[in-house]
């Protein structure tokens, strides 16, 4: 992978990461509001929690991929 490809990949991953943070934040807010308004046994609460957890997992995976690219850029060329 050359420098241009790495920059493009990094930029795309960072954009996706940013959007995922926004989605995870909205999913968390939805989960909290449903949790406060409904019983824990309600399926809507469980579904909202799963959406939030899935978004948070995706955020973590994207951050790990970004870190991997950034570390690769910092490594001395052999």
N, C-alpha and C positions, 0 to 999 in steps of 0.2 A: 504494500500500500504506500503510495507516495504522499507527499505532504499535502497536496491539494485534496486528495481523497480523504485523508485523515481530518483535515479541517472541515470539509463538507460533512463527513459523518458526525464529527463532534458537534457542529452547529445544528444538524438535524436532531441528534439525540438531546441536545440542550433544549431545543424548542419543544420536543415531545415531553421532556422532563418537566418543563415549566407548565405545559398544559395539563399534565398529569397531577402536578401539585394543586392546580386550581380545581380540577375535578375531585381529587381526594378531599380537599377542604370543603367543597360543596357537599360531597357524600357524607362527610363527618357531621356537618351542620344538619343535614337531613336526618341522619341517624339519631343525633341528639334530640332533635325536636320530636321525632316519632317516639323515641324512648321516654321522653318526658310526658307525652300526651297519651300513650297507649300502654297496655300491659306488655311485659316482657315476652309473654307467650304469643303475642300477635305476630302473624307471618310477615307483616309489613316491616316490623322492627328487625326481624331476622334478615329479611332481604336487604334492607338498608345497611345493616351491619356488614353483610357479605360484600355489597358493592363498595363500601368504604375500605374494607380489608383488601379486596382485590386491587383497588386503585392504589392503596399504600404499598402493596407488594410490587406492583408495576413501577411505582416511583422508586423504590429501593433498587430494583433490577436496572432501571435506567441509570440511576446514580452510579451503580457499580460499573456499568459499561462506560460511562463518561470517565470515571476514575481510571479505568484500564487504558483508555485512549490517552488521557493526560499523562499517565505514568510512562506510557510508551514514547510519548513525545519528549519526556524529560530524560529518558535513558540515553546514554551516549551511543552514537552509531558505531557499530563494530565493523 
